Amino acid sequence: MTQSALTNEAVVKKIKLIRYWTFVVFIIAFVVETLVLGLVARGCPGCSAGQIIGLLIANVWPMWLVTFIVCGLVFFGYPIWARRNPM
């Protein structure tokens, strides 16, 4: 194999690894953010289940959005950055 083929295989391996871990980090962050705010919302005295869910979604959606954007940028941006031709 040529040096470029080995390098290309290494880049593809790194891209797959980064994509896997980006997805895992997104899922973990989503679950942790939801659980933490869900536990906080459960402390609302006299709130029904519907009110707790509404309170949870109203307060956690900005964190979900930021997590989604950052993970999306890494997921789609890293392959572009990794395949660039360094001068």
N, C-alpha and C positions, 0 to 999 in steps of 0.2 A: 504494500500500500504506500501511497505517497504521503508526504507530510501534510498536505492540505486535506486529504481524506481523513487522516487521523484527527486533525484539528476539527474538521467538520463533525465527526462523530462525537468528539468531546463536547462541542458546543451543543449539539442536539441532546446529549445526555444531560447537560446542565440545564437546558431549557425545560426538559421534561421534569427534572427535579424541582426547579423553581416553580413551575406550574402546579405540581402536586402540592408542595408546601404552601403555596399561596392559597390554594383552595382549602387546605386543612386549617390554615390560620383564619381564613374568613369564617369557616364553620364554627371554630372554637370561639372567636370573638363574638359572633352572632349569639351563640348560646350563652356565653358569660354575660354579655350586656343584657340580654333578656332576663336571665335568672336573677341577676343583681337587682335590676329595677323591679322585677316581679316580686322579689322579697321585700323591697322597700314599699311597693304599692300594697302588699298584703297587710302592712301595718296600718292601713287607713281604717279607722274604726267606723263601723256602720256602712261601709261600702259594699255594694252587691258585686257579684262576679263580673257583670257587664261593665260596671263603673271601673273596676280594677283593670280590666282589659283595655278599656278606653284610655285610662290614665297611663297605663304602661305604653301603649302605642304612641300616645301623644308625646311622651317624654323620651322614648327610646329611638324614634325614627331618625333624628339627626345623626345619632351614633351609627345606626345601620347604614345610612347614606354615606357617611365619611368612610366607614370600613369598606363598603362596596366600591367606592371610587378608588381608594388607595389600592385595594387588592386587584381591581380591574386594570389600573395603570401598570401595576407590576406584572400581572398575568399577560397582558398584551404588549406592554412596552419592553420588557426584558428580552424577548426574542428578537425584536428589532435592534435593540442595543447590542445584543450578543453577536448578531450576524454582520455588524458593520465591518467595513474594511479599514483597519487602522493604517495610518500612513506611515 
